[in-house]
Amino acid sequence: MSTRASAARYARALLEVAIAESNPETAERDLTQFVDLLPGHPDLQRLFANPAVSAGAKRGVVQQLVDRLRPVSPVGKLLVLLASHGRLELLPDLLVVYRERLREHQKVVQAEITTAMPLSPERSAQLQQRLATMTGRTVMMTTNVDQAIIGGVVARVGSTVYDGSVATQLARLRERLAERN
């Protein structure tokens, strides 16, 4: 089984338990805190990646970290379980999948908006409201500026792209004109 598939199983289980026993947003925060801790501590990274270090020793270190950080119970138990089974390398993927599943549970969708010029706050709010109406979900928006699109808006909502850019419209017009010749 791939690491992404394994991470997805753990993430699904964590979300179910977090919904039932605690707060899933707090679980995300606590899991993020632990994952973000590792890059700042190369010794920990080496310890967890070293196959010569026993799972029991890794479990002990993780238990000490859990005791210090005090994450919500489901996260603490999961971290100790992953250490016990030598699966700590799943944590970055697990966090990504957990966030995706949490957003689904919250009925939140991520939208990436690209425009040729920065959007005013009013225009950004209008666009966010339109996307929320279209999707039936709360929309978290990030905006980018790309002058190559000339004008209009390109919105990527989940895996769907709504391309209303002037550059794309000109390309389509060019194709239609080329077909006629």
PyMOL commands that set and color helices and strands:
alter all, ss='L'
color gray80, all
select helices_A, chain A and resi 3-21+24-40+42-49+55-69+73-84+88-105+121-135+147-149+166-180
alter helices_A, ss='H'
color red, helices_A
select strands_A, chain A and resi 108-115+138-145+153-157+160-163
alter strands_A, ss='S'
color yellow, strands_A
deselect
rebuild
show_as cartoon
